[in-house]
Amino acid sequence: MDNANTIQNEVLNCILTRRSTRNYENRQIEMLQLDTILNSAIWAPSGGNSQTWLFTAIQNKEILLKLNVLVKEGFQKWIPDDDYPGKLGAKASSEKQNYNFYYHAPTLIIASNQPGYENAMADCSLALENIFLAAHSLGLGSCYINQLHWLRNDPNIRDFLFELGIPKEHTICSTAVIGYIGKASSPLPRKKDTIHIIR
Ligand SMILES: Cc1cc2nc3c(=O)[nH]c(=O)nc-3n(C[C@H](O)[C@H](O)[C@H](O)COP(=O)(O)O)c2cc1C
C-alpha cells in the first residue's frame, strides 16, 4: 500500500503526517489548545458507551519533575514481567542521569479507567489517538508514553497520583505528552505485508 494511491483529504493527511515527537520547546501550550485536545479525547468511541475513563492533564513543571523522580525510582525496583524490548530499554534509560520519561514536554495527559473493565485499554487508546491527531491538527507534537502504565502498581507513584485526583483503584492505561515541536521526528517506514484484503 502506498500513500500516493490512496484518497487524500484533510483528516487523512492529518493521520498520515502525525509523528511521535520526542523533543519539545520549553513553552506551554495554550489553554484553548488543551481544552480542544481533551474534548477530542472524550469524543472517542468507548465500549458500550461506557465513558468510564478519566483524563488528567498535568501542566505543572514541579509536579512533572516529581513524577519523573518517582518513575526513575520505580524503575530501580521494577522487574519486567516479560521480555518486550521496550520495557527493558526503558528501564535501562531510566538509569541515565538526565533521564526524563516525558521528554520535557510541558503537558502530560494520563488516561486512567475503572478497574476490571475489559475495554479499559481499548477505550483509552482510542481516546489517545484522538489526542494525537487533534494535537497534530493544531501544529503541536505529541507522543504515547508507556512508563506510568508499566509502573501503575508502584505504591509511591499511586500515592502521588492519588494526591493529583486519580482514584487508587483506577488502572493507568496510557499517557500522552503534548507540546510545541522542538525537533521533528522523521517518518518511520511502515512494514510490508501487514494488510490482507480478501475479495
Ligand atoms: C502502545 C504504545 C506505546 C508506546 N510507548 C512509547 C513510549 O513509552 N515512549 C516513546 O517514546 N514512544 C512510545 N510509543 C510511540 C512509538 O514508538 C511510535 O508510535 C512508533 O515508533 C511509530 O512512530 P510514529 O508514531 O512517529 O509513526 C508508543 C506507541 C504505542 C502505540
The ligand as an SDF file (V2000), in Angstrom:
LIG
                    3D

 31 33  0  0  0  0  0  0  0  0999 V2000
    1.2870    1.1980   22.9460 C   0  0  0  0  0  0  0  0  0  0  0  0
    2.3630    2.1940   22.5700 C   0  0  0  0  0  0  0  0  0  0  0  0
    3.3410    2.5020   23.4980 C   0  0  0  0  0  0  0  0  0  0  0  0
    4.3190    3.4480   23.1760 C   0  0  0  0  0  0  0  0  0  0  0  0
    5.2030    3.8150   24.1450 N   0  0  0  0  0  0  0  0  0  0  0  0
    6.1140    4.7650   23.8700 C   0  0  0  0  0  0  0  0  0  0  0  0
    6.9790    5.2300   24.8870 C   0  0  0  0  0  0  0  0  0  0  0  0
    6.8930    4.8420   26.0530 O   0  0  0  0  0  0  0  0  0  0  0  0
    7.9030    6.1710   24.5540 N   0  0  0  0  0  0  0  0  0  0  0  0
    8.0260    6.6290   23.2790 C   0  0  0  0  0  0  0  0  0  0  0  0
    8.9040    7.4530   23.0270 O   0  0  0  0  0  0  0  0  0  0  0  0
    7.1910    6.2320   22.2920 N   0  0  0  0  0  0  0  0  0  0  0  0
    6.2410    5.3220   22.5660 C   0  0  0  0  0  0  0  0  0  0  0  0
    5.3560    4.9250   21.5880 N   0  0  0  0  0  0  0  0  0  0  0  0
    5.4430    5.5210   20.2420 C   0  0  0  0  0  0  0  0  0  0  0  0
    6.0080    4.5430   19.1990 C   0  0  0  0  0  0  0  0  0  0  0  0
    7.3650    4.3360   19.4360 O   0  0  0  0  0  0  0  0  0  0  0  0
    5.7560    5.1300   17.8090 C   0  0  0  0  0  0  0  0  0  0  0  0
    4.3800    5.2540   17.6030 O   0  0  0  0  0  0  0  0  0  0  0  0
    6.3490    4.2620   16.6970 C   0  0  0  0  0  0  0  0  0  0  0  0
    7.7460    4.2260   16.7930 O   0  0  0  0  0  0  0  0  0  0  0  0
    5.9680    4.7790   15.2990 C   0  0  0  0  0  0  0  0  0  0  0  0
    6.3560    6.1330   15.1410 O   0  0  0  0  0  0  0  0  0  0  0  0
    5.2870    7.2640   14.7640 P   0  0  0  0  0  0  0  0  0  0  0  0
    4.3120    7.3620   15.9150 O   0  0  0  0  0  0  0  0  0  0  0  0
    6.1150    8.5220   14.6140 O   0  0  0  0  0  0  0  0  0  0  0  0
    4.6250    6.8740   13.4990 O   0  0  0  0  0  0  0  0  0  0  0  0
    4.3540    4.0200   21.8840 C   0  0  0  0  0  0  0  0  0  0  0  0
    3.3480    3.7030   20.9630 C   0  0  0  0  0  0  0  0  0  0  0  0
    2.3530    2.8280   21.3160 C   0  0  0  0  0  0  0  0  0  0  0  0
    1.2450    2.5380   20.3300 C   0  0  0  0  0  0  0  0  0  0  0  0
  1  2  1  0
  2  3  1  0
  2 30  2  0
  3  4  2  0
  4  5  1  0
  4 28  1  0
  5  6  2  0
  6  7  1  0
  6 13  1  0
  7  8  2  0
  7  9  1  0
  9 10  1  0
 10 11  2  0
 10 12  1  0
 12 13  2  0
 13 14  1  0
 14 15  1  0
 14 28  1  0
 15 16  1  0
 16 17  1  0
 16 18  1  0
 18 19  1  0
 18 20  1  0
 20 21  1  0
 20 22  1  0
 22 23  1  0
 23 24  1  0
 24 25  2  0
 24 26  1  0
 24 27  1  0
 28 29  2  0
 29 30  1  0
 30 31  1  0
M  END
$$$$
